[in-house]
């Protein structure tokens, strides 16, 4: 599922200070996707029906895959209301305000992977221990690191995993053909087996690019993919900040900056309106593609682009970008019913359905084994189960830190300045470090 993303600072500030009711009440940006936000849930009507509200960011795919409808059909006394904001940077400050007493909470809240360690380390008093409902009988089926990140030192489980984000490259075969490049996914995987190889293919594309098309959407996407291949990035295993001394982080920053300077990018900020529109317009030919991006591409490209997209192994053939958790805040009005829904949404059968319909790769091992043969007609019948499954098997066990997301956003903003404003990479790196220090306090 989506892990976001550069956001509009003004909207984030507005939401953090004004939001007192529904999570969407003050987040009315023209590029914030919303789903049924008319009620905040937890209520029961005169017929004894319980309304459970689910607060999410991005596109988890539950509604689109028909999971809510299936659950409501099997549980006639339950009505599900989803409150969804596209941008996690809008969602998270607003949720913090509500956790602090600034408004009603949803019965279930989504938590991005870059926030989960902070929740388990510093906010466990604000969230229910899911073990009290029986979560301990489920956690053994997850990828070990997925459960570990959501477990406190004293053994409480504050969230159950939805998806993970194994990496690939999604690309437009029609644009590659017009640029005189091969379109076979195996051949391309060989050519860009390294990130330097990926940039070389980009230069070849740029030399004969169709009018209006860049090689990649954004250098920040490439940066995130490179970081997702590292076992350590911003913190070491002891919790010490190392982002400014870790050569892997600097190498990813420098490589992404080189792509910007070589003009291989469409200079788009991911998860903003012009980026969304570029999918259908052919504004870029490749995108660093965690599995959850599959559903996003389908949605934004439209039915007419079916068969023009394909999927190949990413440079390095592994990596993880994104993934999320579902948790229950202590203010939830119907905690037991919320847990029943939460554990059903994260069960192997539903994780399998989400991958087949939306591309969200399972975090439960029993579901992973069931999707290995999945292909996707929209992506030229690419064997997405095999490609993403192999990436997941090689995925490093990553060290997550309490402020990973804040650090990532600061570095992404600096890369955006190289890409869009021509700031020199060395100056942008200095700006990134200053921004991180300011964000962490």
Buried (B, 14 or more C-beta within 10 A) or exposed (E): BBBBBBBBEEBBEBBBEBBBBBBBBBBEBEBBBBBBBEBBBBBBEEEEBBBBBBBBBBBBBBBBBEBBEBBBEEBEEBBBBBBBBBBBBBBBBBBEBBBEEBBBBBBBBBBBBBBBBBBBBEBBEBBBBBBEBEBBEBBEBBBEBBBBBBBBEEEBBBBBBBBBBBBBBBBBBBBBEBBEBBBEBEEBBEBBBEBEBBBEBBEBBBEEBBEEBBBBBBBBBBBBBBBBBBEBBBBBEEEEBBBBEBEBBEBBBBBBBBBBBBBBBBBBBBBBBEBBEBBEEBBBBBBBBBBBBBBBBBBBBEEEBBEBBBBBBBBBBBBBBBBBBBBBBEBBBBBEBBBBBBBBBBBBEBBBBBBBBBBBBBBBBBBBEBBEEBEBEBBBEBBBBBBBBBBBEBBBEBBBBBBBBBBBBBBBBBBBBBBBEEBEBEEBBEBBBEBBEEEEE
